[in-house]
Amino acid sequence: MGVMEQNRGSRLLLGQNNNALTWLIIINAIIFVTLSFIRIVYLFSHDTKEQAALLFNNQIVDWFTLPANFKSFTSRPWTIISFMFSHTEVLSLVATLLWLWGFGFILQSLTGNDKLIPIYLYGGFVGGITFMLITNLLPSVKAHLNEQPALMTGSASIMAVAIATTTVSPTYRIFPMLNGGIPLWVLTLVFVAIDYATIGTTSIGIAGAHFFAGLMGFIYIRQLRRGYDWGAWMLNTWDWLDDLCNPRKKHMKESVKQQHFYRASRKPYEKKPHFTQQHLDEILDKINQKGYHFLTDEEKEFLKKASEQDL
């Protein structure tokens, strides 16, 4: 992997438009702040902290977390999505966002902006379904169903993102200043070890949820390499809703000439690249939106030569 391929992630700033990583961080943070504010109101509205905490969990938190009991789930089915964005503890939120930023940043630099959110949602959804199946069908767990903790936080989704990112490029180097860098698979191994050390004594249902969420991330990338993008319908739906809200704003499509150029088996012409910062920025923006693999041979060659000349 060339130097420019590894350094192109510097263009993926958190504040830029269409940055899926930014939106995921914002949604997690907003829900945490909202729950924290409601908790403070409960603390000031009741005589004891214990009473306030009990009522807060029963009346508020239960409507965000995924219950172990399937009967409870049928009364609040939206929790299959809300649980993966909900946190009530600061340390839990910080850990989730740090791992999300680390793996999500690399994933976007390798595949573009439109893969992170589908993988996050698919991972959380598969994790949630697995959690309920284990807790309700496994006899040893079902016998203590009322004692099983509810599923909360985006840890299952982060597991899917981590495994998906590693599947894309397991040898991707992080911290290159440390003797050439550390392979991404090492960071993933550390993450998995910490994750299972944390949940190991909590619930077999949660452990199973994380395992199958990670498997979902692996399968997603494998299918993507075969030409099947399971997240395309999400992007198309979002574009459709965006067009409804903004009828004057239509999504730009590639011209016929441009489509034929990128699908051609050979380049129609050959030219020497002009090493300008503007041309480099345009290529990096294309990587940001679509991923490195959508570059033409000419653009890849330009990045290689620009890296050698330290443009």
N, C-alpha and C positions, 0 to 999 in steps of 0.2 A: 504494500500500500504506500503510495507516494506521500511526500510531505504535505503537499497541498490538500490531499484527500483527508488527512488527519486534522489539519488546521482549519478547514473550511467551517467548522462549527462555530468559530468566533463570530460569524455573521448572524448566528441565531440568537439575537438579543431578546430578552424577555418582553420588552415593550413593543416589539414590532407587530405589524398587522398580521392577522391569520396565524398567530403563534399558538398552537394547541397547548403547549406546555404552560403558557401564561394563563390560559383560560382554566385549565385544571387546577392550577395553584390558587387562582382567584376564587373559584367555586368552593374548594376545600376551606379556604380562609374565611369566606363569608359565612358559611354554615357554622364554622367554629365560633366566630364572633357572635353570631345570632344566638347560639345555644348558651354561650357564656353570659350574654346579657340577660337571657331569661333566667339562668341559674342565680344571678345576682338579685333579680327581682324576687325570686322565691326565698332567698336568704333573708331579705329585708321584710318579707311578708309573713314569716313564721317565727315562732318563739325559739326553736332549737335548730341547730344545723342538721341534726339527724333527721328531724321531721321534714325539713326543707329538701334535703337530699333524696329522701324516699319519695316524696311527692313529685319532685322534679324528674326522677327516673321513671316513675309510673305514668305520669301525665304528659311528659314531653319527650324524653329520650326514647321511650318505647315506640314512638311514632316515626322514628328515624332508623332504628336498628332492625336487623333481620332476625325475627324470633326463631327459636329452635322448634317450637311447636307449629306444625303445619296449620292447625285450626286457627291459631292466632294470625298466621300469615294471610289467610284468606280474608281477614277483616281489614288488612292494610297491605295490599299487594305491592304498593309503590315502594315498599322498603327493599325490594330486590335491587333497586337502583340507589335509593337514598343512603343505604348503609355504607356504600363505598366512598361517600363524600363526608361522612359524619365523624367528628371527633369531639370529645369532651375534656381531654387532658392535653396540656400544652406539649409535654414530651412526646406523646403519641403523634400529634400534629407535626411537630418539628421533624421527627424521624421519617414520617411518611413523605413530607415535602422534600427533604434532603435526598432521599433515595429516588423519589420521582424526578427531581431536577437532574440528578446524576445520570440515571439511565435514560430518561426522556430526552435530555439534551443530546446524548450520543445517537439515540434512535432517530431523532429528527435530522441530525446532520448526515445520517446515512440514507434515510429513506424519504425525507421531506416532511412537510407539516401534516399530511393527511392520514398518517398511520397511527399516531400516538393515541388519539381519543378512541378509535374503534378497538384497539388492543386493550386499552384501559377498561372500557365498558364490557367487552367480551370476557375479559379475565374476571372481572367482578361478578358478572352474571353467572358464568360457569362455576365460580367459587361458591356463590350463594346457593345455586341449585344443588351442588354437591354437599354443602353443609346441611341442608334440610333433608336430603335423601339419607345421609349417614345417621343423623340424629333421630329420624323417624322410622327407619327400616332396620338398622343394625340392632339386634335384640339387646345386647349388653349396654348399648347407649340409650335405647328407647325405654329401658326399665327405669332410668333416672332422667327422663326427659325434662321434668320440671326443674331439675338442678342444672341443666345445660345453659351456659351463658349465651346471650344473643351475639350475632355477628355484627361487628362494627369496624370502622376505619377502612382505608383503602389499601390495606396491606396485601390482600389477595390480588387486587388490580396491579399493584407494584410488582408482585411476583411475576405476573404475566408480562409486564413491560420489560422486566429484567431478563427473563428467559428469551423473549423475542429479540431484544437488542443483542444478546450474546449469540443467538442463532444467526443473525445477520452477519456478524463479524466477530467471532470469538477471539481472534488475535489482535483486535483493535488495541492500540497502546494508549494508556492513560499515564499521566505524570511522566512525560518523556524525559524530564531532567534527571530522573532516577535511573541511571544506568540503562538508558534506552527505552524506559517505560515499562509499565506493568500490563500484561495481557488482560483484556476485559474479563475473560473467563475466571481469573483469579478473584476479581472484585465480586463477581456474581457468586462464586463459591463462598466468599466471606459473608455476603448478604444472606444467602440461604442458611448458612450455619447460624448466624445471629437470629434470623427469623424463627427457625425451628427451636432454637434454644429458648427463645422467649415464649413460644406458644406450646412447647412440648408438654407442659403439665396443665394446660388450660382445658383443651377439649380435642378429642380425636376428630370431631366434626370440623373444627377450624383447621387442624393440620391437613385433613383431606381436602378442604376447600383451597388451601394454598397450593397443594400439589397439583390439583387438576387445573387451577388457574394458570400455573406455570406451563402445564402441558398445552393449554389453550394458546398461550403465546408462541410456543414452539410450532404448533400445527398451523397457526395463522401465517407465520413467515414461510413455512414449507409450501403452503398453498399459494402464497404470493409469488414465490419463485416459479410455480407452475402456471402462472398467469391468471390465478383466481384471487381477486381482491375482495375479501369478505366485508370490507368497510366501505366499498364504493357506494352502496345504497345509502349509507349515512350521509356521505358527502353530497350525493345527488338530492337527497331529501332536504338537506340544509340549503342547498342552492335554490331549490324550488320554493322553500319558505322565504328565503331572502328576496327572491324575485317578486313574491306576493307582497312583501312589505315595502319593496323598492321597485315599483314597476318600471321606472326609467333606467334602472341599473341592470344591465344584462351582462351575463358572464361571457367574457371574451373567449372565442374559440379560435383554434389555429386555422390559418388559411389553408386552402387546398395545396398550394405550393409548399407550404411549410410541412404539412402532413406527409406529402410525397417525399420531401427531402429526408425526413427522419426515418421513413420506412424503406428508403432505397437501400439496395444491397451494396452499392458503391457510391462514393461521393461524386457529384456531377462536376466538380472542379476542385482544384488544389490551389491553395494560396498560403503565403507565409503569414503567420500571425503578427499583428502589431501589438507590441507590449505596452498597452496603456492601462491606467488604473480603471478607466471607465469600462473597458472590455472585461477586465478581471472582475469588477463588481457585478456586471451583468451575468457572468457565468456563475458566480457565487450565489446570486439571487435565484438563478435557475436551479442550482443544487438545493437551495433552501426550500423551494416550492415543490420540486419533483423528486429530488434525490440524485446522487452522483451517477447512477446507472443510466439516467436519461440523457447524459451528455453525449455529444457526437465525438467521434475520434479526433476531429480537429480541436474541439474544446478541451478534451483530455490532454492532448499534446500541448496546447497552450498553457494549461495549468502546470504541467510538468516543467516546461521551459521557464515559466514565470517563477516557479519555485527555485529552480537552479540559479536564476538571476536575482533572486530575493526581491521580487517586485513588490 
